[in-house]
Amino acid sequence: MTEKHDLKKPLEQFAFYMDLLGHDILNNNQAVLGYLELILAEPGFEKKVRKYAERAIPHIRTSTLLVENIKKVLATRDIDPSSLKPIDLMGPVSRAPKNLERFFPDRTIKVNVVSKAEEAWVMGNSAVSDLVDNALIDTVKLDPDRSVGITIKLTEHECGGRMCWSLRIENPNAALPPIVRDTEIESVHLEDSSTAVRIVGMLFAKMIASSVGGDFKAEDLRSNGEKRGVAFTITLRKADGK
Amino acid sequence: MTSVLIVDDELFIVELYRDILQLRGYRVTGTAFDGEEALKKYTASTDKPDVIIMDHRMPVMNGVDATKEIMKLNPSQKVIFVSADVLVEKEARDAGAMEFLPKPFRMDDLIEKMERIVSVR
């Protein structure tokens, strides 16, 4: 009934305490979410107060996602390449509009998918869906407007002597934090942890992509003197026989 | 009126569920703060709940073990598992839970699942 942990190893210690703290954070998020729902169910509140309560709800989801992401980052250290299985990228892509609406209920988000294929099978694990979800969420976070337009492009191509699928997410109205333009994403946290906090979703995406033998890139979409535009590209190995 | 037993080791969570369920017209027959207390209360009770809302990570006896024991006593008991441990879903369902909700969830989702399993005879 009781799990035993080897607390002599620092990473094991961190994972153990993260598990305990994460559990408590999620319980507290449950209480906040539940009581906000109770407030919203009361008919007497003025419109402005209701709006404030509604705006707090997506932040509970973000907090939950952060906890889940830390757990997943810890899990990536144990990924055995032989445990990877075919995953269809169309799964998280087709869920994207509903998922984004859940995270950003106060925004209008249009998702346009450009793909010649109906399926895009890559080698990965369940974290691949989280990778796509996080990249999409970040492209919205980096957009200052309430109305957001995202294009997802799926292309099959050769990479390093084998076939790959690339999933490119473009938002012409988002803007990368300046430090990401000048530095490799994974190096940012070594230079400035306060900036790393702002791009934690990208750090997470990079780590998950690498853990399944793929890659994640964040680029400026700016051209002809345009001041905005972000493109995230996730590249993963195509699943054999698919 | 649908009756509910709430099992969770966090008092503030028990109070939240109780407040919301009572407001929505449910009858809370009891509360327990660990699996063993839930099992004792369930065994002693003559007023068996229609639904048990069961947490997993609790002292003395966890939710999966408590669900297994309760299902031995009454295989048709309806249990909704609610936990921050998403990885425990399969174990919970294997133990007999009809539904699983990862924390945090909307209370509307809990109510919807309760209504659905109560309507299954």
Interface residues (C-beta under 8 A of the other chain):
Chain A: M1 G22 H23 L26 N27 N29 Q30 A31 V32 L33 G34 Y35 E37 L38 A41 I60 T64
Chain B: E10 F12 I13 L16 Y17 D19 I20 L23 R57 M61 N62 D65 A84 D85 K103 P104 F105 R106 M107 D108
